[in-house]
Amino acid sequence: MSTATVDIAVAPAVDVATTEPVTRVEILDVLDDAFAVGPASRGQLVGVARAQGARAELVALLEELPDRQYVHQRQLWVHLPNVPVGL
């Protein structure tokens, strides 16, 4: 039997139940002005979300969108079909 001490790194517990899912309403609130001057690219949408202080989950969701021009917010839902409208 060894008496050596072992350092074990323990990741902090994440309470998944308290993390609310991103909703379409939240996305629309954050991207309210993103389409005001015309089509927006994925990068522009991500930039607007960050500038608005969007939570990391929403930014990560936008980063997964295909890299293309989006003329209207409705085009986002084609690529985000599982995002609920609201809670």
Buried (B, 14 or more C-beta within 10 A) or exposed (E): EEEEEEEEEEEEEEEEEEEEEBBBEBBEEBBEEBBEEEEBBBEBBBBBBBEBEBBEEBBEBBEEBEEEEBEEBEBBEEBBEEBEEEE
